[in-house]
Protein backbone atom coordinates (compact mmCIF):
# COMPACT_ATOMS: atom_id res chain seq x y z
CA UNK A 1 0.00 0.00 0.00
CA UNK A 2 0.91 3.62 0.25
CA UNK A 3 3.07 5.34 2.81
CA UNK A 4 1.83 5.08 6.38
CA UNK A 5 -0.02 8.14 7.61
CA UNK A 6 2.43 10.54 9.24
CA UNK A 7 1.69 11.80 12.73
CA UNK A 8 5.11 12.96 13.85
CA UNK A 9 7.18 15.83 12.54
CA UNK A 10 10.59 15.34 10.92
CA UNK A 11 13.24 13.64 13.02
CA UNK A 12 15.40 15.81 15.24
CA UNK A 13 18.73 14.53 16.46
CA UNK A 14 20.03 16.50 19.42
CA UNK A 15 23.80 16.60 19.80
CA UNK A 16 23.84 18.12 23.26
CA UNK A 17 22.39 15.13 25.07
CA UNK A 18 25.66 13.22 25.48
CA UNK A 19 27.36 12.89 28.84
CA UNK A 20 30.75 14.55 29.00
CA UNK A 21 32.21 11.54 30.77
CA UNK A 22 30.91 8.00 31.01
CA UNK A 23 30.01 7.11 34.57
CA UNK A 24 32.21 4.15 35.39
CA UNK A 25 30.43 2.78 38.45
CA UNK A 26 26.89 1.75 39.27
CA UNK A 27 26.46 4.27 42.07
CA UNK A 28 23.63 6.01 40.23
CA UNK A 29 21.07 3.28 39.78
CA UNK A 30 20.90 2.02 36.15
CA UNK A 31 20.80 5.49 34.60
CA UNK A 32 22.58 4.79 31.34
CA UNK A 33 21.87 1.19 30.40
CA UNK A 34 18.85 0.53 32.66
CA UNK A 35 21.01 -1.86 34.62
CA UNK A 36 23.53 -1.41 37.39
CA UNK A 37 26.80 -0.83 35.56
CA UNK A 38 29.87 -3.00 36.05
CA UNK A 39 32.95 -0.86 36.62
CA UNK A 40 34.91 -0.55 33.38
CA UNK A 41 38.01 -2.70 33.63
CA UNK A 42 41.41 -1.19 32.83
CA UNK A 43 41.88 -3.96 30.26
CA UNK A 44 39.37 -5.03 27.64
CA UNK A 45 37.32 -8.16 28.35
CA UNK A 46 35.35 -9.92 25.66
CA UNK A 47 31.72 -10.87 25.83
CA UNK A 48 32.41 -14.57 26.32
CA UNK A 49 34.49 -13.78 29.41
CA UNK A 50 31.83 -11.37 30.67
CA UNK A 51 29.11 -14.00 30.34
CA UNK A 52 31.31 -16.56 32.05
CA UNK A 53 31.91 -14.32 35.07
CA UNK A 54 28.27 -13.28 35.47
CA UNK A 55 27.55 -15.68 38.32
CA UNK A 56 30.65 -14.54 40.22
CA UNK A 57 29.57 -10.92 39.80
CA UNK A 58 26.05 -11.64 41.03
CA UNK A 59 27.35 -13.55 44.04
CA UNK A 60 29.70 -10.73 45.03
CA UNK A 61 26.94 -8.14 44.79
CA UNK A 62 24.07 -10.15 46.30
CA UNK A 63 24.39 -8.58 49.75
CA UNK A 64 24.25 -5.03 48.42
CA UNK A 65 21.35 -5.79 46.08
CA UNK A 66 19.00 -7.26 48.69
CA UNK A 67 18.03 -3.83 49.97
CA UNK A 68 17.33 -2.49 46.47
CA UNK A 69 13.74 -2.79 45.22
CA UNK A 70 14.28 -3.13 41.47
CA UNK A 71 10.61 -3.48 40.51
CA UNK A 72 9.67 -0.66 42.85
CA UNK A 73 12.18 1.60 41.12
CA UNK A 74 10.80 0.60 37.73
CA UNK A 75 7.27 1.38 38.87
CA UNK A 76 8.28 4.83 40.07
CA UNK A 77 10.11 5.54 36.81
CA UNK A 78 7.09 4.48 34.77
CA UNK A 79 4.69 6.60 36.79
CA UNK A 80 7.08 9.55 36.55
CA UNK A 81 7.20 9.08 32.76
CA UNK A 82 3.41 9.05 32.60
CA UNK A 83 3.04 12.12 34.82
CA UNK A 84 5.85 14.24 33.34
CA UNK A 85 5.91 13.20 29.68
CA UNK A 86 2.90 11.16 28.60
CA UNK A 87 0.09 13.26 30.05
CA UNK A 88 1.52 16.67 29.00
CA UNK A 89 1.83 15.31 25.42
CA UNK A 90 -1.16 12.99 25.45
CA UNK A 91 -2.32 13.87 21.91
CA UNK A 92 1.09 12.95 20.48
CA UNK A 93 1.22 9.62 22.33
CA UNK A 94 -2.36 8.75 21.40
CA UNK A 95 -1.51 9.41 17.75
CA UNK A 96 1.51 7.11 18.08
CA UNK A 97 -0.80 4.45 19.51
CA UNK A 98 -2.58 4.38 16.14
CA UNK A 99 0.42 4.37 13.77
CA UNK A 100 4.14 5.01 13.46
CA UNK A 101 6.04 6.73 10.68
CA UNK A 102 9.70 7.06 11.66
CA UNK A 103 12.21 8.50 9.22
CA UNK A 104 15.20 6.69 10.70
CA UNK A 105 16.17 3.05 11.16
CA UNK A 106 19.01 2.35 13.63
CA UNK A 107 20.94 -0.91 13.92
CA UNK A 108 22.83 -0.68 17.21
CA UNK A 109 24.74 -2.90 19.61
CA UNK A 110 22.96 -4.67 22.47
CA UNK A 111 25.51 -3.19 24.91
CA UNK A 112 23.62 -1.53 27.78
CA UNK A 113 25.91 1.52 27.71
CA UNK A 114 25.05 2.46 24.12
CA UNK A 115 21.35 3.27 23.82
CA UNK A 116 20.84 5.02 20.43
CA UNK A 117 17.82 7.00 21.58
CA UNK A 118 19.67 8.22 24.67
CA UNK A 119 22.88 9.13 22.83
CA UNK A 120 21.27 10.63 19.71
CA UNK A 121 18.26 12.18 21.39
CA UNK A 122 15.49 10.36 19.52
CA UNK A 123 11.96 10.81 20.82
CA UNK A 124 9.21 8.14 20.71
CA UNK A 125 8.12 7.58 17.11
CA UNK A 126 11.28 9.05 15.54
CA UNK A 127 13.54 6.01 15.15
CA UNK A 128 12.80 2.35 14.40
CA UNK A 129 15.55 0.51 16.28
CA UNK A 130 16.95 -3.00 16.50
CA UNK A 131 20.02 -4.07 18.47
CA UNK A 132 22.21 -7.15 18.34
CA UNK A 133 25.64 -8.21 19.61
CA UNK A 134 28.26 -6.04 17.85
CA UNK A 135 25.64 -4.32 15.61
CA UNK A 136 26.25 -6.75 12.74
CA UNK A 137 24.30 -6.89 9.49
CA UNK A 138 24.80 -10.05 7.48
CA UNK A 139 24.52 -10.23 3.65
CA UNK A 140 21.20 -11.34 2.22
CA UNK A 141 22.85 -14.57 1.07
CA UNK A 142 23.27 -15.65 4.71
CA UNK A 143 19.54 -16.00 5.16
CA UNK A 144 16.98 -14.46 7.52
CA UNK A 145 17.84 -12.96 10.90
CA UNK A 146 15.86 -10.80 13.30
CA UNK A 147 17.92 -7.84 12.10
CA UNK A 148 17.27 -8.14 8.36
CA UNK A 149 13.60 -8.95 8.95
CA UNK A 150 13.33 -5.68 10.88
CA UNK A 151 15.19 -3.95 8.03
CA UNK A 152 12.69 -5.25 5.51
CA UNK A 153 9.76 -3.97 7.57
CA UNK A 154 11.38 -0.58 8.18
CA UNK A 155 12.32 0.00 4.54
CA UNK A 156 9.43 -1.54 2.61
CA UNK A 157 6.52 -0.87 5.00
CA UNK A 158 7.51 2.12 7.13
CA UNK A 159 9.58 3.59 4.28
CA UNK A 160 12.32 5.05 6.45
CA UNK A 161 14.58 7.53 4.70
CA UNK A 162 17.80 6.95 6.67
CA UNK A 163 19.53 3.80 7.94
CA UNK A 164 22.21 4.18 10.63
CA UNK A 165 24.60 1.40 11.67
CA UNK A 166 25.85 2.45 15.10
CA UNK A 167 28.87 0.75 16.72
CA UNK A 168 30.96 1.78 19.69
CA UNK A 169 34.29 1.51 21.48
CA UNK A 170 35.13 -1.26 23.96
CA UNK A 171 32.67 -3.64 22.25
CA UNK A 172 32.67 -7.05 23.93
CA UNK A 173 31.34 -8.74 20.79
CA UNK A 174 34.24 -7.47 18.67
CA UNK A 175 36.70 -8.46 21.40
CA UNK A 176 35.24 -11.98 21.28
CA UNK A 177 35.69 -11.97 17.51
CA UNK A 178 39.30 -10.81 17.77
CA UNK A 179 40.05 -13.39 20.49
CA UNK A 180 38.71 -16.31 18.46
CA UNK A 181 41.44 -18.46 16.93
CA UNK A 182 41.19 -18.36 13.14
CA UNK A 183 42.19 -22.00 12.76
CA UNK A 184 39.21 -23.22 14.80
CA UNK A 185 36.47 -24.04 12.32
CA UNK A 186 33.68 -24.42 14.87
CA UNK A 187 33.24 -21.58 17.39
CA UNK A 188 32.57 -22.82 20.91
CA UNK A 189 29.64 -20.59 21.89
CA UNK A 190 26.59 -18.89 20.40
CA UNK A 191 28.26 -15.51 20.88
CA UNK A 192 31.34 -16.61 18.94
CA UNK A 193 29.23 -18.18 16.19
CA UNK A 194 27.36 -14.90 15.75
CA UNK A 195 30.33 -12.52 15.85
CA UNK A 196 32.20 -14.65 13.30
CA UNK A 197 29.94 -12.89 10.78
CA UNK A 198 32.48 -10.09 11.16
CA UNK A 199 35.44 -12.29 10.24
CA UNK A 200 36.30 -10.31 7.07
CA UNK A 201 36.76 -7.15 9.14
CA UNK A 202 38.91 -9.08 11.62
CA UNK A 203 41.22 -10.48 8.93
CA UNK A 204 41.67 -7.04 7.34
CA UNK A 205 42.45 -5.56 10.74
CA UNK A 206 45.00 -8.24 11.59
CA UNK A 207 46.71 -7.80 8.24
CA UNK A 208 46.90 -4.01 8.49
CA UNK A 209 47.64 -3.57 12.20
CA UNK A 210 49.37 -6.68 13.51
CA UNK A 211 52.02 -4.42 15.08
CA UNK A 212 49.44 -2.73 17.32
CA UNK A 213 48.24 -3.80 20.77
CA UNK A 214 45.15 -5.99 21.12
CA UNK A 215 43.04 -3.06 22.31
CA UNK A 216 44.11 -0.93 19.34
CA UNK A 217 43.36 -3.77 16.95
CA UNK A 218 39.91 -4.14 18.51
CA UNK A 219 39.23 -0.43 18.03
CA UNK A 220 40.20 -0.70 14.34
CA UNK A 221 38.07 -3.81 13.91
CA UNK A 222 35.09 -2.10 15.53
CA UNK A 223 35.20 0.54 12.80
CA UNK A 224 35.93 -1.91 9.98
CA UNK A 225 32.97 -4.01 11.07
CA UNK A 226 30.64 -1.01 10.87
CA UNK A 227 31.81 -0.32 7.32
CA UNK A 228 31.26 -3.97 6.34
CA UNK A 229 27.72 -3.89 7.76
CA UNK A 230 27.02 -0.70 5.81
CA UNK A 231 28.22 -2.39 2.60
CA UNK A 232 26.20 -5.53 3.39
CA UNK A 233 23.03 -3.44 3.29
CA UNK A 234 23.51 -3.07 -0.47
CA UNK A 235 23.10 -6.83 -0.92
CA UNK A 236 19.39 -6.36 -0.23
CA UNK A 237 17.72 -5.38 -3.55
CA UNK A 238 14.96 -3.36 -1.90
CA UNK A 239 17.61 -1.27 -0.11
CA UNK A 240 20.00 -1.01 -3.06
CA UNK A 241 17.25 0.25 -5.38
CA UNK A 242 16.15 2.91 -2.90
CA UNK A 243 19.72 4.06 -2.30
CA UNK A 244 20.29 4.41 -6.05
CA UNK A 245 17.07 6.42 -6.44
CA UNK A 246 17.91 8.66 -3.47
CA UNK A 247 14.96 7.49 -1.38
CA UNK A 248 17.22 6.03 1.33
CA UNK A 249 20.53 7.25 2.74
CA UNK A 250 22.87 4.98 4.72
CA UNK A 251 25.26 6.08 7.45
CA UNK A 252 27.80 4.42 9.74
CA UNK A 253 28.51 5.80 13.22
CA UNK A 254 31.15 4.94 15.82
CA UNK A 255 30.47 6.16 19.35
CA UNK A 256 33.52 6.52 21.59
CA UNK A 257 32.50 5.85 25.18
CA UNK A 258 35.66 7.41 26.64
CA UNK A 259 35.30 10.96 25.30
CA UNK A 260 31.71 11.07 24.00
CA UNK A 261 32.70 11.64 20.38
CA UNK A 262 31.02 10.27 17.27
CA UNK A 263 32.78 9.29 14.06
CA UNK A 264 30.40 9.22 11.10
CA UNK A 265 30.59 7.95 7.52
CA UNK A 266 28.17 7.95 4.60
CA UNK A 267 27.57 5.38 1.90
CA UNK A 268 28.30 6.95 -1.47
CA UNK A 269 27.98 5.66 -5.02
CA UNK A 270 29.77 6.22 -8.31
CA UNK A 271 27.14 6.79 -10.99
CA UNK A 272 29.55 5.90 -13.76
CA UNK A 273 30.78 2.59 -12.37
CA UNK A 274 27.64 1.84 -10.33
CA UNK A 275 29.84 0.98 -7.34
CA UNK A 276 29.30 1.83 -3.68
CA UNK A 277 31.84 2.89 -1.07
CA UNK A 278 32.04 4.40 2.43
CA UNK A 279 33.25 8.01 2.50
CA UNK A 280 32.76 11.52 3.93
CA UNK A 281 34.23 10.91 7.37
CA UNK A 282 33.12 13.41 10.03
CA UNK A 283 33.97 13.73 13.73
CA UNK A 284 31.29 15.06 16.06
CA UNK A 285 33.01 16.19 19.23
N, C-alpha and C positions, 0 to 999 in steps of 0.2 A: 504494500500500500504506500500511501504518501508519507511525508515526514510527520513524525509525531507532533501533536499540538504543543507549541512552546508556551511555557508559563513563567520561565525564569529569564531574566535579562542576561546579556552576554557575560561570559566568565571573567571574573577579576582575580588576578593572582597577586597577592600582597607580598612584597619582599621584606616588609619590616616586621614580620611575625617570628623570625628566627631568634633563638636564644643566642646570646653572645658566646656563651661557653656551655658545653654540655655538662649537665650535672652528673657527677661520676658516682654518686652513692644513692641509696634508696631512702634517704632521710625524709624527702618530701614524697608522700605516698603516691605511687604510680602516676605521676603527672605526665610523663612523656610517652611511655609505651603502655599505659594502663596496666602496668605490673610493677612490682617492686624491683628496682633495677639492681643488677649485680655489678659491683664495683668493677670498672674497666681494668683489666690486668695490664701490667707494664709490657707483657709480651702477648702477641696474638695467639688466641686459641681457636681451633676450628670447631665447626658445629658438631662433629662427631664427638669430640672431647667434651664439649659443653653438655650434650645429651647424656654422655656417660657419667658425668659428675653431678647430675641433677639431684639424685637421691642424697648424696653427701651434702649438697647445699641445703636441701630441705631439712635434713636432720640437724644441721648446725644452726638453722634459723627457727626451728620449731618452737623453742621457748619464747623467743621474742614475738612470734606471730600469734600465739594463743590469745593475747590480749587485744588483737586487732580484729575488728568486726568487718570483714571484707564485704559481705553482702549488705551490711548496714551502710557502709560508705558508698556502695554502688547506688543504693536506694536514695540516699541524700543527693548524690550527684544527678541522678535522673530527675528528681523532683525540682532541683535547682535549675536544671535545663528547661524543664517545663515552665517554671515560674518566670525565669529571666529571659528565655529565648523563644520558646514555642508560643506562649500566650501573647506576648507583644507583637509577634509576627504570624498570628494564627491564620490569616488569609493566605499567606505564602505557603505555610506548611499544609494547609488543607488542599491547595492547588497541587502540591507535590504528591499528596495522597492519591490523586487521580491519575497523574502521568508524570514522566520525567523526560527531559530533553537536554541532557548535558552536551556541551561542546567539546569536552576533553575526555579522553580515555587514558588512564595511568596504569602502567604495569610496574609495580614496586616490589621491594623485598619484604618478606614476612617479618624481618627484624623489628622488634618492638620499639626500637629507638628511632625508627625512620618511618613515621606516619606521613604520607604525602599530603593529606589534607591539613595536618598541623604545620608542616614545614612550608608548604606553598600557599596556605591560606584559603583553601577551597571551602565554600559554604555548601550546605546540603542542596543537592540537585545540580551542582556545577561540574562534578567530575565522576565518571564511572570508573571504579577502581577495582583491580584485582592484584593480589600479592602472592608470591611464591618464594621459595628458598632461592636466593641469589638473583631474583628478578629475571629469570631466563625465559626466552621465547624460542621454541624449537621450530625448525622448518616444517612446512605443511607435509612434506614427505614422511615425517616421523609419526604422523597420525594424530588423533584427537587428544587434547589435554584440557583441563579445566581453564587454562589460560587462553588457548586459541578458540575455545568455544565462547568464552566471554568476549574475545575480540570480534568474532563473527557477529554476535548480537549487537555489540556497540557500534560496529561499522555499518552493517547492513540494515539493522532495524532502527537503532537510535540515531544513526547517521552523524556520529561525532566528526568534528572537523580537525582535531589534533590528537595524535597518539604520542604519549611520553613514556619512554623507558627510563625508570629512575633507579639507579644503583647508588652505592654508598661505600664509604671507607670502612675498614675493619669488618668486612663481611665474613661471617663464619662459614657460609656456603662456599665462597671462593677459596677460603683457607683450606676447607676440606678437599676441594678440587686440586689445589696445588700440592697438598700433602699426599694425595693418592699416587701410588707407584704406577708409572705408565705400563710396566710390563705385566701387571696383574689384569687379566682379561675380565674377570668377574668382580666388580666392586662388592665389598662385604656388607654394606648397609643400604637401606632405602635412600638415605641422604646422598651417599656416594653415587649410587646409580643415577639419581636425578642430576646432580651437579656435573656428572660426566658429559652432559649435553653441552657443556662449555669447554670441552677438551681442545677444540681448535684454538681458542683464545689462550689456553694454558700453554700449548706447544709453541705458539708464536712468542709468548712472553718468555718462556725458557730459552728460546733460541736468541732472542734479542737482548735479554738482561740476565744471563746466567752469572755474571760477575757481581750482581747486586745481592743484598741481603734477602732473606725470605720475606720479610715484611714489605720491602720495596717491590719485590716481584709480585706479591699479592696485590699491592696497590695498582701496579701496571695491568695485571690480569683483570682486576675489577673494571677498569676502563675499557679494556679490549673486549670483555664479555658484553658490556653494554652496546658497543659498536656492532658486535656480531648479532645481538638480538635485534637491533635496529635493521640490519641488513636482512635478517631472516623474515622480517615482516613482508618484504617484497615477494617472498615465495607464495604468498596468498594472493590469488588473482583478483579477488574483490578488494584488496588493499592496493595492490599494484596499479590497477586501473584508475582508482580514485586519486592516487598520488600523481599519476601522469596527467590527469585532467585538472589537477589543482584543487580537488574537493577535500583532500586530506593532506595534512602536513605531519611529518614524523620528526620527533626530537629525542635525543638522548641526554640524560642528566646524571651527573655524579655529585652526590652530596657528601662533603667532607665533615664528619662529625667533630673533628678537633677544633676547627676554626669557623665553622658555619659558613662555608663558601660553597658555591655551586658552579660546576663546570658543565657547560651546555654545548651540544652539537646539533646540527640539522642535517637531515637526509636531503641530498641534492641529486639532480639528474642532469646528464648531458643529452640534450635533445638530438644532437647529431649521431652519437653512438648508441643512444638509448640505454646507457649504463647509469647505475646509481652509485653514490659514494657518500661518506660521512664528511662533513666540512663545517666551516663557519664556527670555529671554536670561540666561545665567550666564557669569561669568568665573572660571576656575580659575587661580589665580596663587599 
